[in-house]
Amino acid sequence: MKRKFLTDGMILTWRHIEQSKAEFIRNLPKYDVQVEVDRVIMKRLRFTGKFVRVIETEHPSNGQWISATVRFNDEQEAIEFLLGFENKLKVISPKDLPNKIVALAKSVIEFNQSVE
C-alpha cells in the first residue's frame, strides 16, 4: 500500500508557486545593451558577481572584439557597471548610453579633484 504524502491541495499550491515564480522572473525589468568586448575581459564580464547576464555573443570578426548583448535590470546599473571596463568595452546601443557613461566618469573626476 502506497502512502500519499502530498494532498491534491498541496500539489496545486506548489504548481501555483512555481507558475508565479516563473511569471515574476519573466516580468523583471530588462535593459539590454549591445557592446563590443575586448576578448581579454570576456571571462570577467561573464563571471561577474553583479546581476548582469551576457545573453548573446558573436565570434569576433577582427580577432580582438567580441560582439555581445548584456542584460541589466535598468539603465543606471548598466552605466555604473560598464564604466568599470574602461577602454576594453565599446557600447554600440542604446546610442545615448556612451554619453551617459562619460557624464558619470566626468562627475567622478570632478568630485575627486575637489577632495583634498
C-alpha positions as CSV (number, residue, x, y, z in Angstrom):
1,M,0.0,0.0,0.0
2,K,1.5,3.3,-1.1
3,R,1.3,6.3,1.3
4,K,0.3,9.6,-0.2
5,F,2.5,12.3,1.3
6,L,1.1,15.3,-0.7
7,T,-2.5,16.1,-0.9
8,D,-4.1,17.4,-4.1
9,G,-4.3,20.8,-2.5
10,M,-0.6,20.8,-1.7
11,I,0.2,19.8,-5.3
12,L,-2.0,22.6,-6.7
13,T,-0.4,25.1,-4.3
14,W,3.1,24.0,-5.4
15,R,2.2,24.4,-9.1
16,H,0.8,27.9,-8.4
17,I,4.0,28.9,-6.6
18,E,6.1,27.6,-9.5
19,Q,4.0,29.4,-12.1
20,S,4.0,32.6,-10.1
21,K,7.8,32.4,-9.7
22,A,8.3,31.9,-13.5
23,E,5.9,34.8,-14.3
24,F,7.8,37.1,-11.8
25,I,11.1,36.3,-13.4
26,R,9.7,36.9,-16.9
27,N,8.4,40.3,-15.8
28,L,11.6,41.6,-14.1
29,P,12.8,44.8,-15.7
30,K,15.3,44.3,-18.6
31,Y,17.7,46.8,-20.0
32,D,19.7,45.2,-22.9
33,V,22.9,46.8,-24.1
34,Q,24.8,45.8,-27.3
35,V,28.5,46.0,-26.8
36,E,31.8,45.0,-28.3
37,V,34.1,43.5,-25.7
38,D,37.9,43.1,-25.8
39,R,38.4,39.3,-25.7
40,V,40.8,39.9,-22.7
41,I,37.9,40.7,-20.4
42,M,35.2,38.4,-21.8
43,K,35.6,35.9,-18.9
44,R,35.4,38.7,-16.4
45,L,32.2,40.0,-18.0
46,R,30.6,36.5,-17.9
47,F,31.5,35.7,-14.3
48,T,30.9,39.0,-12.6
49,G,29.2,39.0,-9.2
50,K,26.7,41.6,-10.3
51,F,23.2,41.0,-11.5
52,V,24.3,41.1,-15.2
53,R,23.8,38.5,-17.8
54,V,25.5,38.1,-21.1
55,I,22.6,36.9,-23.2
56,E,24.2,36.6,-26.6
57,T,27.7,36.7,-28.1
58,E,29.1,36.5,-31.6
59,H,32.5,35.4,-32.6
60,P,35.0,38.2,-33.2
61,S,35.3,39.3,-36.8
62,N,38.7,41.0,-36.4
63,G,40.1,38.8,-33.7
64,Q,40.0,41.2,-30.7
65,W,36.4,42.4,-30.2
66,I,33.5,40.1,-29.4
67,S,30.0,41.4,-30.0
68,A,27.7,40.7,-27.1
69,T,24.3,41.6,-25.7
70,V,24.4,42.3,-22.0
71,R,21.2,42.5,-19.9
72,F,20.9,44.7,-16.8
73,N,17.9,45.5,-14.6
74,D,18.0,49.2,-15.5
75,E,19.9,51.9,-17.3
76,Q,21.7,53.2,-14.1
77,E,23.0,49.8,-13.3
78,A,24.4,49.5,-16.9
79,I,26.1,52.9,-16.7
80,E,27.8,52.2,-13.4
81,F,28.9,48.7,-14.4
82,L,30.1,49.4,-17.9
83,L,32.2,52.4,-16.7
84,G,34.4,49.9,-14.8
85,F,35.6,48.3,-18.0
86,E,37.4,51.4,-19.2
87,N,38.6,51.1,-22.8
88,K,38.0,47.3,-23.0
89,L,34.3,47.7,-23.9
90,K,32.5,49.7,-26.6
91,V,28.8,50.4,-26.3
92,I,27.0,50.0,-29.6
93,S,23.5,50.6,-28.4
94,P,21.5,52.2,-27.0
95,K,23.1,55.2,-28.8
96,D,22.7,57.6,-25.9
97,L,24.4,55.3,-23.4
98,P,28.0,56.2,-24.1
99,N,27.3,59.9,-23.3
100,K,25.7,59.0,-20.0
101,I,28.8,56.8,-19.1
102,V,31.1,59.8,-20.0
103,A,29.0,62.1,-17.8
104,L,29.3,59.8,-14.9
105,A,33.1,59.5,-15.4
106,K,33.4,63.3,-15.5
107,S,31.4,63.6,-12.3
108,V,33.7,61.1,-10.6
109,I,36.8,63.0,-11.8
110,E,35.4,66.4,-10.8
111,F,34.4,65.1,-7.4
112,N,37.8,63.5,-6.7
113,Q,39.7,66.6,-7.9
114,S,37.8,68.7,-5.4
115,V,38.6,66.4,-2.5
116,E,41.9,67.4,-1.0
